[in-house]
Amino acid sequence: MKNVTIRHLSDEVHRAIRRRAAGNERSIEAEMRAILTEAVKPPERIKLGTLLAGVISEENRLTDDEHAAYFGRAKTPHEPMVSGR
């Protein structure tokens, strides 16, 4: 792990970080790590299964028309393949 020194931090910012750290039951150093990590880490991508579960969940229930459009099968039968003799 790398070490970083932050110089010239205003008293106001330091007090705010100290209050935030106390509220989260962390040290000031741990709070600064959490702040930096949250600021630079990429947002978690939504996985397909999670997305689909959200679409068909109880709160976001699809209407019958939407369900047919997404998951329905064609009602007309397919023509059988003809071998090219």
C-alpha positions as CSV (number, residue, x, y, z in Angstrom):
1,M,0.0,0.0,0.0
2,K,1.1,3.5,-0.7
3,N,1.3,6.4,1.8
4,V,0.0,9.9,0.9
5,T,0.5,13.1,2.8
6,I,-2.0,15.9,2.4
7,R,-0.7,19.3,3.2
8,H,-2.4,22.6,3.8
9,L,-5.8,21.1,4.7
10,S,-8.0,23.8,6.1
11,D,-9.2,23.6,9.7
12,E,-12.8,23.7,8.5
13,V,-12.3,20.6,6.3
14,H,-10.4,18.8,9.0
15,R,-13.2,19.4,11.5
16,A,-15.8,18.2,9.0
17,I,-13.8,15.0,8.3
18,R,-13.4,14.5,12.1
19,R,-17.1,14.9,12.6
20,R,-17.9,12.6,9.7
21,A,-15.4,10.0,11.0
22,A,-16.9,10.1,14.5
23,G,-20.4,9.6,13.0
24,N,-19.2,6.6,11.1
25,E,-17.2,5.3,14.1
26,R,-13.9,5.4,12.2
27,S,-10.6,7.1,12.7
28,I,-9.9,10.3,10.6
29,E,-7.4,8.3,8.5
30,A,-10.0,5.5,7.9
31,E,-12.6,8.1,7.0
32,M,-10.2,9.8,4.5
33,R,-9.5,6.4,2.9
34,A,-13.3,5.8,2.6
35,I,-13.8,9.2,1.0
36,L,-11.0,8.7,-1.5
37,T,-12.1,5.2,-2.4
38,E,-15.7,6.2,-3.0
39,A,-14.5,9.2,-5.1
40,V,-12.3,7.2,-7.5
41,K,-13.8,3.7,-7.7
42,P,-15.9,3.0,-10.8
43,P,-19.6,2.6,-10.2
44,E,-20.6,-1.1,-9.9
45,R,-22.0,-2.3,-13.1
46,I,-25.4,-3.8,-13.1
47,K,-25.3,-7.5,-14.1
48,L,-27.9,-8.8,-16.5
49,G,-29.6,-11.1,-14.0
50,T,-30.0,-8.3,-11.5
51,L,-31.4,-6.0,-14.2
52,L,-33.9,-8.7,-15.4
53,A,-35.0,-9.5,-11.8
54,G,-35.7,-5.8,-11.3
55,V,-37.7,-5.6,-14.5
56,I,-40.0,-8.5,-13.5
57,S,-40.1,-7.8,-9.8
58,E,-43.3,-7.3,-7.9
59,E,-42.9,-3.5,-7.8
60,N,-42.2,-3.3,-11.5
61,R,-44.6,-5.9,-12.7
62,L,-44.9,-6.0,-16.5
63,T,-48.3,-5.5,-18.1
64,D,-49.6,-8.4,-20.2
65,D,-48.7,-6.5,-23.4
66,E,-45.1,-5.8,-22.2
67,H,-44.7,-9.4,-21.1
68,A,-45.8,-10.7,-24.5
69,A,-43.5,-8.2,-26.3
70,Y,-40.5,-9.3,-24.2
71,F,-41.1,-13.0,-23.6
72,G,-43.9,-14.0,-26.0
73,R,-43.5,-16.5,-28.8
74,A,-44.8,-16.0,-32.3
75,K,-48.3,-17.5,-32.7
76,T,-47.9,-18.5,-36.4
77,P,-46.2,-21.8,-37.1
78,H,-42.9,-21.9,-38.9
79,E,-42.7,-23.5,-42.4
80,P,-40.8,-26.7,-42.4
81,M,-37.4,-26.8,-44.1
82,V,-37.4,-28.3,-47.6
83,S,-34.3,-30.1,-48.6
84,G,-32.8,-28.9,-51.9
85,R,-32.6,-32.2,-53.9
